[in-house]
């Protein structure tokens, strides 16, 4: 399975993993800007952010079902 791809049986959902492990599930596409508005001082990243901390999603990007993204505090990105 590719990084950021959801298991086959969950192909129709977008998962946003919050700090602490809470998973927010969406069935429709959503922009990163909308997610960031709800989570001030956080950015949206791909799951391999802890290996490649420069991989952050631009606010205008559309997050589509079938993917997993992390919501990470800015301070964590700066520390990495």
C-alpha positions in Angstrom: 0.0 0.0 0.0 1.4 3.4 -0.9 2.0 6.1 1.7 -1.1 8.2 2.3 -3.4 5.6 0.7 -6.3 4.1 2.7 -6.9 0.3 2.8 -9.1 -0.9 0.0 -12.3 -1.3 2.2 -12.0 2.4 3.2 -11.2 3.7 -0.2 -14.2 6.1 -0.2 -13.1 8.1 2.9 -10.6 10.8 3.7 -8.9 10.5 7.1 -7.4 13.4 8.9 -5.3 12.3 11.9 -5.2 14.9 14.7 -2.5 15.2 17.4 -3.3 12.6 20.0 -4.7 10.1 17.5 -8.3 11.3 16.9 -9.3 10.5 13.3 -11.7 12.8 11.5 -13.4 11.1 8.6 -14.8 12.8 5.5 -16.6 11.3 2.5 -16.3 14.3 0.3 -13.2 16.3 -0.8 -12.2 19.2 1.3 -9.6 21.9 0.9 -6.6 22.1 3.2 -7.5 25.7 4.0 -10.9 24.7 5.5 -9.1 22.2 7.7 -6.5 24.7 8.7 -9.2 27.3 9.6 -10.7 24.8 12.0 -7.2 24.0 13.5 -5.3 27.3 14.0 -1.5 27.0 14.3 -1.5 23.6 12.5 -0.6 22.5 9.0 -1.7 19.5 6.9 1.0 16.9 6.1 1.4 13.5 4.4 1.9 10.6 6.8 5.7 10.5 6.2 6.2 14.0 7.6 8.3 12.7 10.5 10.8 11.4 7.9 10.5 14.3 5.5 9.3 17.4 7.5 9.3 19.7 4.5 6.3 17.8 3.0 3.4 20.0 3.9 0.2 20.4 2.0 -0.6 23.9 0.5 -3.8 25.5 1.8 -5.3 25.5 -1.7 -4.8 21.8 -2.1 -7.9 19.6 -2.3 -7.8 16.6 0.0 -9.6 13.7 -1.7 -11.2 10.5 -0.3 -8.9 7.5 -0.3 -6.1 9.4 1.4 -4.8 9.9 4.9 -3.3 13.2 6.1 -2.0 14.4 9.5 -2.9 17.6 11.2 0.4 18.7 12.8 1.2 21.7 15.0 3.5 24.3 13.5 5.9 24.0 16.5 6.3 20.2 15.7 7.2 21.0 12.1 9.8 23.6 13.2 11.3 21.1 15.7 11.7 18.5 13.0 
